[in-house]
Amino acid sequence: MRLAVGTLFVLCSLGSLLAQPVCTFVGDALPLGGDCYQITDNNEWELGAVWFNDQLDLTQPFTINVDVELGSADETGADGIVFVMQSLGPAAIGVAGGGLGFEGFNPSFGVEIDTWQNVDVGDPVADHVAFLRDGINLHTAPYFNLAGPVSARLDGANIEDGQPHQFKLEWDPVLQIMRFYFDCEQRLVLQEDIVGEIFNGQSDVWWGFTGSTGGSSNQQSVCITSSAVGLPPEHALCEGEAVELILEAAEEGTVSWDPVEGLSSPNSSSTMASPDGSTLYTATWTDVCGETLTEETWVEVEALPEPDLQDSLSLCSGEDGQLTAQVPVDVADITWTDGTLTADWTGSQTGWLGVTVESAAGCVGTDSTLVVGLFPEELDFFSVETLCTGQDTLLPWPDGGGEWTVNGVAMPDGWLAQPGDAALTYVDSATGCPMDTLFSMDEIVIEPTVLAPGFEVCEGESLTLELTCDPASSVSWSPEEGLSDPMAVQPELTPAESGVYTATIADQCGGTAAHSTEVQVVPLPTPELPDSITLCPGDVAELSLTTELGVPDPVWTDGTTGWTWQGDAAGWQAVALAPLPGCTGADSTWITNAEAAAPVFQADPLCPGDFAFIPFPAGWTDWTVDGTGESAGGVTVMEPGNYVVQAATEDEGCPVVAQLIVPSGALPDLGLPEVVEFCPEQVVSLNLAVPGPVYWSDGVEGTSRQLNQPGTYTASYSTDCGTVTGEVNLVEIPCGCTVFAPSAFTPDGDLINDAWRPSFDCDVEEYSLKIYNRWGALVWETNNPEEFWTGGYREDGRPLEEKLYFVRDGLYTFLLTFRDPTFRVRTVERVTGHIQIIR
C-alpha cells in the first residue's frame, strides 16, 4: 500500500519511508510481515478489517498506493475488499458475505473491489469496482452508489489470478475530486464535497481495508508500496577512484542516469561512478504505471597529494640522512614506512623508504626513495697481534686509507705499536667515508707456575704430579725413574720409595724456572679383628682397633665410624681403614646370636602336709632355686607356690630364668549362701566356682543349678586331697510392694488434683523422693511418704513454708527410693518416671 499526502509524504511512516505502519486488526485480519496484511484467509465466512491508527485529514491532498491480492479462485472465489474511510473508530467491523465488511458503517466512504456477482444488489458479471457511501453497497440506489460499478480492469479480465494488482486513490481537496486507478488505468472519478456531504463537516477520518468471504472464499490481502526514492545529495572520492551510487526505491521500476560518462551501469539503480572531474548526476525512476521521480547527487573528485621525494640518498655507515615530503595544507596524516609521522624524515635505515600522505578528504598519495648504504671494503690490517711485555714494533699502514690517527694523534708514516688498545681513524679512499676501528695488540703474559710442595701415595699405587704453568711453556722432570713421561706437564708417577722430584719450565719469552715437590710413600694398613664371636641373648659385642694419630676414623659395615664398634647384629661385621684415599686395609668378624631357651616344669597339685621332688630337665647346668644352688638333679618342695629357677645352657653357657609353679591341692570353698529367698514363680540360679564334677543331694550333677522349689540343697566336690560339701536353704516368700505414681496434676488452686505424691500398698521404709527439671536441677525433695508436692520450688533446702516458689508448666522427672518391708532380706527399690504439670 502506497500512501502519500501531496507528492511523496508517506502517511503511516514511523520514521522511515519503508517502516510498517501502526495498525489495529479486527476479526480475521492479521499481519503478514513486510508491510503486508491479510484481510481474510481462504476460509468460508471470514470477516476482517485493518485500520491505520494515524487518521486522514481530508482538508489535505493525498495519494494512496496499494498492491491488492484477491486470491487465485475465480468462479468459486469471493467476495472482495473495500477501502473505507469512516468516523466510527479503529475497532469497527461490518457484515460478512456480500457486505464485504463495509455494510453497516454510517457515515463512511468506500472504494469497493467486488469479485462475486450478487444480482440482487445490481452487480455486473465481471469483477468490478465502485464508489459507495454510508455502508450500503446497493448499486441500484444512486444516493449510496456514488460512481460505478465498472469492471476492475478496462479489459474486464479476471483479477482473482493470485497476482498483486496496483490500487491507486488520489484526493484533491481544492477541486474536491476523487480519482481511482486499477492496474495503472483510471476506473472511477467523483467530484463531491466528501467532508460536508458525507462526514457532516468532520475532516479527520479513520481509514483502512475491510473484506469478507461467504459460501465461497479467497485469501485476500493488501501490501503497502511507496513511490519514494532516495539518493544521498553528494559523494566524495579521490582522483582515480570509484564510488557506488545507489538509488533506493521501495517498489519495482526502471532507472536512468544522466550524464552517463564515468558510470559502469547507467540504467541500474546501483552504478559505480569514476568521473575525471567533479560531476552532478541525475537519477530518474519510472514506476510500472509510467510515473517518474528524480534525484540528484554531486560527486566531488579530490586531487591526490604528491610527496615528491628524490629518487635516491647515499649514506655512510653511522651517518643520518634527511628527506622532506611535500604535503597539502589540509594534510590529515603522514606515515613513513619506518613509522615516522612528520613531513621531515631523519634516519640511517637503508633500502626503499616510502611515505604515505593523506589529505583531509581522505585522498592518499605515496612516493619512495632508495636509501643506499656506502660500505667501504675491509682493509688488511697488521699481522702482528701479540708482543711480550716491554716489546714494540713499527707497523706500516695498509693501502686504501688516508689521514690516519692513533688515539687522536696523526701518524701518516706508520705506527710504533706496543701492547694494549689503540683507537685508529682514517678516511676510506674509495667512498670518502670516515672510518674508525679499535685495534688491540695483546700483551703476552706468562701464567704463573704452581706445584704442590708435597704428595702422598699408597704403597704400590700411582699418582699424577699436578703441575700448572703457561700453556706455551716446555717442561722436563728429574729424576726420570717411575715417571710415565718426563717431558709431560703432569706425568703419572709410580714411586718405589719416597723422594723429591723437580720440574724445569722454559716459557715463550725465553725465561726458565725450576720447581720441586716431595713424594711420600705410605704403607698399606693391616687392621686385626677376631675371627668370630658368639653372643647370648641380651649381650653386645665390642670390636676395637688401635688408634693411629692423623688417620681418618675406620668405617664399619653398618656405616658407623670410630676405633671401637658395639652391636648385636648377626653375620659378618667388617672394618675398613684408609690413611689415604684408595689406600685401604680391611678385616672382618663373624657374629653368632645364640638361642637360650628356658626350661619348662610340670608339677602336680600338692596336698596339705605332703612334699614332692621335681627333677631338672636335660640341657642346662648350674641350677639355683630361689637363689639356692641345687646339685641333686632336682629340687624337693614342701609347700605349693611359685619358685624362681636359674640355670645356664650346656652348649653356650647362656644364663636363663624359669618359673616352677606348684599348685595347691587344698579343698576349695563351694561359695553357697546359707539362705536364698525367692518370690513365687521366680527361678534361683546357683553357680559354683569349682571345675567339677559336683554332686547334689537330689541326685543332680553339675556346677550350675536353676531352682524354683523351697528346700535344703547339699553339694559335694572331691579331689585327690579329699571331699568338700556345701549347703543352701531356699525359702519362698511373698514379694513386692506395688507403687502407683500419677503422670500429671493441675496445681491451679481449684482443689481438684492440686497435689501429687506416689502411693503404695505397703508401709515403705527408708523413703526418699526427688523432683528434677528438664535440665537436671533439683527443685523439690522429701523423706516423708505422706507429704504431697504442690508444684513448688524449695530453695536451699529450707522448710516448706519458707522461700517457696512455683515452677513453670512442663515435664519433670522424679526419683523414688524405698526399702520393701515384705522381703526378709533387706531390699531397696528404685523407681523413676515423669510428671506433667498443667495449669
Long-range contacts (C-beta under 8 A, 24 or more apart in sequence): 1-35, 1-64, 1-65, 1-66, 1-67, 1-167, 1-222, 1-223, 1-224, 1-225, 2-63, 2-64, 2-65, 2-66, 2-168, 2-224, 2-225, 2-226, 2-227, 2-250, 2-251, 3-62, 3-63, 3-64, 3-65, 3-224, 3-226, 4-62, 4-63, 4-64, 4-65, 4-227, 5-57, 5-60, 5-61, 5-62, 5-63, 6-60, 6-61, 6-62, 7-63, 8-227, 8-228, 8-293, 10-226, 10-228, 11-52, 11-54, 11-56, 11-62, 12-52, 12-54, 12-224, 17-226, 17-228, 17-230, 17-250, 18-226, 18-250, 20-224, 21-52, 21-53, 21-54, 21-224, 22-52, 22-53, 22-54, 23-50, 23-51, 23-52, 23-53, 23-208, 24-50, 24-51, 24-53, 24-90, 24-91, 25-49, 25-50, 26-50, 26-51, 26-90, 26-91, 26-92, 26-93, 27-93, 27-101, 29-211, 32-221, 34-223, 35-223, 35-224, 36-221, 36-222, 36-223, 36-224, 37-209, 37-221, 37-222, 37-223, 38-219, 38-220, 38-221, 39-81, 39-101, 39-209, 39-210, 39-211, 39-220, 39-221, 39-222, 40-211, 40-212, 40-213, 40-217, 40-218, 40-219, 40-220, 41-217, 41-219, 42-71, 42-73, 42-213, 42-217, 42-218, 42-219, 43-213, 43-217, 44-213, 44-214, 44-215, 44-216, 44-217, 45-96, 45-97, 45-212, 45-213, 45-214, 45-215, 45-217, 46-96, 46-212, 46-213, 46-217, 47-93, 47-94, 47-95, 47-96, 47-101, 47-211, 47-212, 47-213, 48-93, 48-101, 48-210, 48-211, 48-212, 49-84, 49-92, 49-93, 49-94, 49-101, 49-208, 49-209, 49-210, 49-211, 50-208, 50-209, 50-222, 51-90, 51-91, 51-92, 51-206, 51-207, 51-208, 52-206, 52-207, 52-208, 53-90, 55-204, 55-205, 55-206, 55-207, 56-85, 56-204, 56-205, 56-206, 56-207, 57-203, 57-204, 58-85, 58-171, 58-173, 58-194, 58-195, 58-199, 58-203, 58-204, 58-205, 59-173, 59-195, 59-203, 60-173, 61-170, 61-171, 61-172, 61-173, 61-174, 62-170, 62-171, 63-168, 63-169, 63-170, 63-171, 64-167, 64-168, 64-169, 64-170, 65-166, 65-167, 65-168, 65-225, 65-226, 65-227, 66-166, 66-167, 66-168, 66-209, 66-222, 66-223, 66-224, 66-225, 67-164, 67-165, 67-166, 67-167, 67-222, 67-223, 67-225, 68-113, 68-164, 68-165, 68-167, 68-220, 68-221, 68-222, 69-162, 69-163, 69-164, 69-165, 69-219, 69-220, 69-221, 69-222, 69-223, 70-113, 70-115, 70-127, 70-159, 70-160, 70-165, 70-218, 70-220, 71-115, 71-160, 71-162, 71-217, 71-218, 71-219, 71-220, 72-160, 72-161, 72-162, 72-218, 73-160, 73-216, 73-217, 73-218, 74-158, 74-160, 74-161, 76-216, 77-115, 77-116, 77-160, 77-216, 77-217, 77-218, 78-115, 78-116, 78-213, 78-214, 78-215, 78-216, 78-217, 78-218, 79-114, 79-115, 79-116, 79-211, 79-212, 79-213, 79-214, 79-216, 80-112, 80-113, 80-114, 80-115, 80-116, 80-127, 80-211, 80-212, 80-220, 81-113, 81-209, 81-210, 81-211, 81-220, 81-222, 82-110, 82-111, 82-112, 82-113, 82-132, 82-137, 82-209, 82-210, 82-211, 83-110, 83-111, 83-113, 83-167, 83-169, 83-207, 83-208, 83-209, 84-108, 84-109, 84-110, 84-207, 84-208, 84-209, 84-210, 85-109, 85-110, 85-194, 85-205, 85-206, 85-207, 86-205, 86-206, 86-207, 87-199, 87-202, 87-205, 87-206, 88-206, 89-206, 90-206, 90-208, 92-206, 93-210, 94-135, 94-210, 94-212, 95-212, 96-212, 96-213, 96-214, 97-212, 97-213, 97-214, 97-215, 98-137, 98-214, 99-137, 99-212, 100-137, 100-210, 100-211, 100-212, 101-210, 101-211, 101-212, 102-132, 102-135, 102-137, 102-210, 103-135, 103-136, 103-137, 104-135, 105-134, 105-135, 106-134, 106-135, 107-133, 107-134, 107-198, 107-199, 107-200, 108-133, 108-134, 108-135, 108-198, 109-133, 109-194, 109-198, 109-199, 109-205, 110-135, 110-137, 111-169, 111-180, 111-188, 112-137, 112-148, 112-149, 113-152, 113-159, 113-167, 113-182, 114-149, 115-159, 115-160, 115-218, 116-214, 116-216, 122-149, 123-149, 124-149, 124-150, 124-151, 126-151, 126-152, 126-156, 127-151, 127-152, 127-153, 127-158, 127-159, 127-160, 128-152, 129-180, 129-182, 129-187, 129-188, 130-188, 131-178, 131-180, 131-188, 131-190, 133-198, 134-198, 146-190, 146-192, 147-188, 147-189, 147-190, 148-187, 148-188, 150-187, 150-188, 151-187, 152-182, 152-183, 152-187, 153-182, 153-183, 153-185, 154-185, 154-187, 160-218, 164-223, 166-288, 166-289, 167-222, 168-289, 181-289, 184-288, 184-289, 184-290, 225-250, 225-251, 226-250, 226-251, 227-251, 227-287, 227-291, 227-293, 228-293, 229-283, 229-285, 229-293, 229-295, 230-295, 231-283, 231-295, 231-296, 231-297, 232-297, 233-296, 233-297, 233-298, 234-297, 234-298, 234-299, 234-300, 235-273, 235-297, 235-298, 235-299, 235-300, 236-299, 236-300, 236-302, 236-361, 236-362, 237-273, 237-274, 237-299, 237-300, 237-301, 237-302, 238-301, 238-302, 238-304, 238-361, 238-362, 238-363, 238-364, 239-301, 239-302, 239-303, 239-304, 239-363, 240-274, 240-304, 241-274, 242-272, 242-273, 242-274, 243-272, 243-273, 243-274, 243-299, 244-270, 244-271, 244-272, 244-273, 245-270, 245-271, 245-272, 245-273, 245-281, 245-283, 245-297, 245-299, 246-270, 247-283, 247-285, 247-295, 249-285, 251-287, 251-288, 252-287, 252-288, 253-285, 253-286, 253-287, 253-288, 254-285, 254-286, 255-283, 255-284, 255-285, 255-286, 256-283, 256-284, 256-286, 257-281, 257-282, 257-283, 257-284, 258-282, 258-284, 273-299, 275-299, 275-301, 276-301, 277-301, 302-359, 302-361, 302-362, 302-363, 303-363, 304-363, 304-364, 304-365, 305-331, 305-357, 305-358, 305-359, 305-363, 305-364, 305-365, 306-365, 306-367, 307-355, 307-357, 307-365, 307-366, 307-367, 308-367, 309-355, 309-367, 309-368, 309-369, 310-369, 311-369, 311-370, 312-369, 312-370, 312-371, 312-372, 313-369, 313-370, 313-371, 313-372, 314-372, 314-373, 314-374, 315-348, 315-350, 315-371, 315-372, 315-373, 315-374, 316-373, 316-374, 316-431, 316-432, 316-433, 316-434, 317-373, 317-374, 317-375, 317-376, 317-433, 318-348, 319-348, 319-433, 320-346, 320-347, 320-348, 321-346, 321-347, 321-348, 321-371, 322-346, 323-353, 323-355, 323-369, 325-355, 325-357, 325-367, 327-357, 328-357, 328-359, 330-359, 330-360, 330-361, 331-357, 331-358, 331-359, 331-360, 332-358, 332-359, 332-360, 332-362, 333-357, 333-358, 334-358, 374-431, 374-433, 375-431, 376-400, 376-428, 376-430, 376-431, 376-433, 376-435, 377-428, 377-430, 381-437, 381-439, 382-417, 382-439, 384-417, 384-441, 385-440, 385-441, 385-442, 386-419, 386-441, 386-442, 386-443, 386-444, 387-417, 387-418, 387-419, 387-441, 387-442, 387-443, 387-444, 388-419, 388-443, 388-444, 388-509, 389-419, 389-443, 389-444, 389-445, 389-509, 391-418, 391-419, 392-416, 392-417, 392-418, 393-417, 397-426, 400-428, 400-429, 400-430, 401-426, 401-427, 401-428, 401-429, 401-435, 402-426, 402-427, 402-429, 403-427, 417-441, 419-443, 419-444, 444-508, 444-509, 446-470, 446-473, 446-507, 446-508, 446-509, 446-511, 447-471, 449-473, 449-503, 449-505, 449-513, 449-515, 451-503, 451-515, 451-516, 451-517, 452-517, 453-517, 453-518, 454-517, 454-518, 454-519, 454-520, 455-517, 455-518, 455-519, 455-520, 456-519, 456-520, 456-522, 456-580, 457-493, 457-495, 457-519, 457-520, 457-521, 457-522, 457-580, 457-583, 458-521, 458-522, 458-524, 458-580, 458-582, 458-583, 459-521, 459-522, 459-523, 459-524, 459-583, 460-524, 461-494, 461-582, 461-583, 462-492, 462-493, 462-494, 463-492, 463-493, 463-519, 464-490, 464-491, 464-492, 464-493, 465-490, 465-491, 465-493, 465-501, 465-503, 465-517, 466-490, 467-503, 467-515, 469-505, 469-507, 470-505, 470-507, 470-508, 472-507, 472-508, 473-505, 473-506, 473-507, 473-508, 474-505, 474-506, 475-503, 475-504, 475-505, 476-503, 476-504, 477-501, 477-502, 477-503, 477-504, 478-502, 478-504, 493-519, 495-519, 495-521, 496-521, 497-521, 522-579, 522-580, 522-583, 524-583, 524-584, 524-585, 525-551, 525-577, 525-578, 525-579, 525-583, 525-584, 525-585, 526-585, 526-587, 527-554, 527-575, 527-577, 527-585, 527-586, 527-587, 528-587, 529-573, 529-575, 529-587, 529-588, 529-589, 530-589, 531-589, 531-590, 532-589, 532-590, 532-591, 532-592, 533-589, 533-590, 533-591, 533-592, 534-591, 534-592, 534-594, 534-652, 535-568, 535-591, 535-592, 535-593, 535-594, 536-594, 536-596, 536-652, 536-653, 536-654, 536-655, 537-593, 537-594, 537-595, 537-596, 537-654, 539-568, 540-566, 540-567, 540-568, 541-566, 541-567, 541-568, 541-573, 541-589, 541-591, 542-566, 543-573, 543-575, 543-589, 545-575, 545-577, 548-577, 548-579, 550-579, 551-577, 551-579, 552-578, 552-579, 557-588, 567-591, 568-593, 594-649, 594-651, 594-652, 594-654, 596-649, 596-652, 596-654, 596-655, 596-656, 597-649, 597-656, 598-656, 598-657, 598-658, 599-645, 599-647, 599-656, 599-658, 600-658, 601-645, 601-658, 601-659, 601-660, 601-661, 603-637, 603-660, 603-661, 603-662, 603-663, 604-663, 605-640, 605-662, 605-663, 605-664, 605-665, 605-719, 605-720, 605-721, 606-637, 606-639, 606-640, 606-662, 606-663, 606-664, 606-665, 607-665, 607-666, 607-720, 607-721, 607-722, 608-665, 608-666, 608-721, 610-665, 611-636, 611-637, 611-638, 612-636, 612-637, 612-662, 614-660, 614-662, 616-647, 619-649, 619-650, 620-647, 620-648, 620-649, 620-650, 620-656, 621-647, 621-648, 621-650, 622-646, 622-647, 622-648, 623-647, 625-660, 635-660, 637-662, 640-664, 640-665, 640-666, 665-719, 665-720, 665-721, 666-721, 667-717, 667-719, 667-721, 667-722, 667-723, 667-724, 668-717, 668-724, 669-724, 669-726, 670-694, 670-715, 670-717, 670-724, 670-725, 670-726, 671-726, 672-715, 672-726, 672-727, 672-728, 673-728, 674-727, 674-728, 674-729, 675-728, 675-729, 675-730, 675-731, 675-825, 676-728, 676-729, 676-730, 676-731, 677-731, 677-732, 677-733, 677-823, 677-824, 677-825, 678-708, 678-730, 678-731, 678-732, 678-733, 679-732, 679-733, 679-734, 679-735, 679-736, 680-732, 680-734, 680-735, 681-708, 682-708, 682-735, 683-707, 683-708, 684-708, 684-730, 686-713, 686-728, 688-715, 688-717, 688-726, 690-717, 692-717, 693-717, 731-824, 733-822, 733-823, 733-824, 734-822, 735-822, 735-823, 736-820, 736-822, 737-761, 737-762, 737-764, 737-818, 737-820, 737-821, 737-822, 737-829, 738-762, 739-816, 739-829, 739-831, 741-814, 741-816, 741-831, 741-833, 741-835, 742-835, 743-833, 743-834, 743-835, 743-836, 744-835, 744-836, 744-837, 744-838, 745-791, 745-835, 745-837, 745-838, 746-837, 746-838, 746-839, 747-790, 747-791, 747-806, 747-837, 747-839, 748-839, 754-790, 755-788, 755-789, 755-790, 756-788, 756-789, 756-790, 756-791, 756-835, 757-785, 757-786, 757-787, 757-788, 757-789, 758-814, 758-816, 758-831, 760-785, 760-818, 762-820, 762-821, 762-822, 763-821, 764-818, 764-819, 764-820, 764-821, 765-818, 765-819, 765-821, 766-817, 766-818, 766-819, 766-828, 767-817, 767-818, 768-815, 768-816, 768-817, 768-818, 769-814, 769-815, 769-816, 770-814, 770-815, 771-812, 771-813, 771-814, 771-835, 772-812, 772-813, 772-814, 772-815, 773-807, 773-810, 773-812, 773-813, 774-810, 774-811, 774-812, 774-813, 779-807, 779-812, 785-818, 791-837, 807-837, 808-837, 809-837, 809-838, 809-839, 810-836, 810-837, 811-835, 811-836, 812-836, 812-837
